[in-house]
Amino acid sequence: MIHVESLTKYYNDLCAVDQISFDIKTGEILGLLGPNGAGKTTTLRMLTGFIHPTSGNISVKDFNIDEHPLEIKKLMGYLPESAPLYHDMLVYDYLSFVLSIRGIGVEKKTPRIHKLADLCGINEIMHKPVGELSKGYRQRVGLAHAMMSDPEILILDEPTSGLDPNQIVEIREIIRRIGKEKTVILSTHILSEAEATCDRIIIINHGRIVADGSAETLKQSASGEYLINILLKNAEFKSVKDELLSIDGIKSVTPIENEEYLQVKLLCKSPSDLRGNIYRKIKQTDWILVGFYRETRTLENIFRELTREV
Ligand code: ATP
């Protein structure tokens, strides 16, 4: 549905987005994940046609953004990081006003507002002034605004930013509900958010894509590296290190501070699980094995590895 090719944006000399390319399928919920300043907002603003790329190409459903910017805008709803809302208006009046300026007639307006209110969970605040709403409800009204024209694609910039944990869960549920019918692209720097909400995650850092896949595939395919911790008695570090480094695939053996046992952390780079080889090696010695576990790779480890400053 969306095809992005070599998209690049310079702000004067600063390269905010650097030749990124990706495709998004209909119905996908895609998370654009990256640390502050990675280029997420810039990418979303280019996708929605708010700013022009320095170079590269965006097409949506065979419309090219240079030739058909309005057609593309019509397909999209956009929730910017801080949604601009009219604070003095009642929620109902605000939504009704937005529909009017989009040329929606009276007879279609009311059912549309009710549908949006159900979808975004704002029925009970329809007659409150926007300025009196909690941040969570304001964000829901922002979502209703973005969904106003029933767009096929919804673009959300940090939709849960500044919300409390309950509000975060509620907004995520609404996004998942919307994602059953729409293509959704959201940006976040919160890993758990991307993992909980998105079918697919693109990690960007310094304007470049550093990983692309489902949370599960990212975890599995990260680098083929994993860590094993071993706790031993009756052993001294030098011989443990020499013996274990002789196993093919063990790249390093690092001592870990432990008052009771000799603890070592092994960096393994192997497509297979080396625990069997390690266990057999230990059995040939007179070391006493008191602990042995493989560290689980979390999306958080992977995110840190991919986005850490070198
Ligand atoms: P955050 O999570 O902090 O919102 P982000 O990933 O959305 O960050 P962007 O806002 O796209 O990142 O910014 C990418 C880079 O471009 C940053 O270095 C930022 O300072 C810079 N930048 C963004 N907008 C502008 C602008 N209008 N003029 C100049 N530089 C900009």
Boltz pocket constraint, residues with backbone or C-beta under 6 A from the ligand:
constraints:
  - pocket:
      binder: B
      contacts: [[A, 11], [A, 14], [A, 15], [A, 16], [A, 34], [A, 35], [A, 36], [A, 37], [A, 38], [A, 39], [A, 40], [A, 41], [A, 42], [A, 43], [A, 189]]
      max_distance: 6.0
